[in-house]
Amino acid sequence: MRVLIQRVTEASVAVNNTIIGEIGPGLMLLVCAMQGDGEAEADRLAAKIAKLRIFRDEEGRMNRSLLDVKGSALVVSQFTLAADTSRGNRPGFSTAAPPDEGERLYEYFARALMEQGIPVGTGRFGADMAVSLVNDGPVTIWMES
């Protein structure tokens, strides 16, 4: 799995001009299941992200986790994280998990985060979504299983 993590002060996702998920301070997580991924990868990433120390402590250092700050996560599916740009000018996405498996793992990942004690909002798999966020820092981190 691939996850693009952005520390945010707020974030939302809308489908057809209707907000379907939103959070205050926390993490915006763009998630892509790759071919060969399974529940073990989703569990590992969810546990790591919940404990990732990228929030400021009293001294302004990145020393607190999402759990420590009682933040939320907005989880949005993003198959384009599988983009292969090594040839030509049009990205290929053949390394992404097939849609049915991608959706299953995306939903599993969101539940795994909830099981870590994180309040989670989600987008809608396969929908044309409008994502809004205010990146805090900015802090943006790339993770792969």
N, C-alpha and C positions, 0 to 999 in steps of 0.2 A: 504494500500500500504506500501511497505517497500522500503527504499532507503538507499543505502550505499553511503555516500558523501566523496569524497576525494579532498582536495585542491591540485591543480596541477599547475606546471609551464607550462606544455604542456601535451596533450593527443591526441591519435588518435585511430581509429577503422578501421580495414581492413577486407574485405571479398574477398576470392580468391586472396590474395596478392595485392589487390587494395584498397587504402585508400578511405573510403566513408564518413568519418567524422573526423574532427580534430579541435582542439582549442589551443590557447596559454594559458596565465594565466586564471585560473577560477576553475571550479568544474567538476570533473568526477562523474557522477551520474549513479549508477547501480540501476535499477528500477524493482520491481516485484509487479504486481497486485495480490492481494489475493482474495479468494472467498468472495463475499459480498461487495467488494469495488465498488465505483462508482465515478462519476465525482466530487462530493463534496470532497472526500478524495484527489483526484488529485489536485483540486484547492487549498485546504488548504496547502498541501505539497509544491506546486509550490510557493505560496505566502511566506511561512515560509522560504524556501530555498533561495529565492531571497533576503531576508532581514536578513538572518542568519549572525551574525557578527563574522566571523572566519578569516578575513584577517587582516594583520598587519596595524596599524596606524603609524604615524610618530615616536611614542615612542616604537614601536615593540610589542604593545599589540594587541590581537585579538579584534578589535573594529570596523572593517569596513565590510560592506556586499558586496556581489557580485555586486549589483547595484552601491555601492559607488566606487568600484575599476574599474567599467566598464569591468568586466570580462565576460567570456563566459561559457557555460555549454555543456558538451558532455554527452548525454543521451543514455544509452545502456540498452536494456532489459536483465534481468537476473533472470529467473524463479527459479534458484537454491537458491535464497535468501529465498524461501519458504521451504527449506530443514527441514525435521523432522528427527532428529538423535537420538530420544529417545529410539528407539528399534533397536537392531541388528547393523550391520555394513554398511548397505546400506541405504542411505537417502531416505525418501519418500517425494513426492512433491504434495500430494493430496490436500493441502491447497492453492495451487496456483490457480488463476483464470483459467478457461478453455482457451485454446489458442485464440479463436476468441475474447473473452472478454478481455483477457490479452493484445492482440495487440491493440484493440480499446483504452483501458485505457492508455497504454504506449504512443501511439500517441497523445492522449488527453493531457496527462501530459506534453509532449514536447511542444505542442501548448500553454498550460497554462503558461509555463515558458516564452515563447516568448511574450505572452501578458503582462507579468510583465516587459518587456523591456530588456530581456536577449537574446543575440545572442546564438542560439542553433545549435549544430551539433548532429547527431544521428547515431546509428548503424542501423542494419536491423533485425527486429523482426524474431526470429526463425532461423536465419542464424548461421553458424559456423563462429564466429568472432575472430579476433586477436586484442586484446586491448593492447595498449602501453601507459604508462603514467610516468610522473616524479612527485611523490608525494612531495608536498611542506610542509616541517615541520618535520616530516610527520604529517598531520592532516587528520584523518579519523573519521567520525561520522556516527552513525546508527540512522535512523529515521523511525518511523512507524506512520501511521494515526490512 
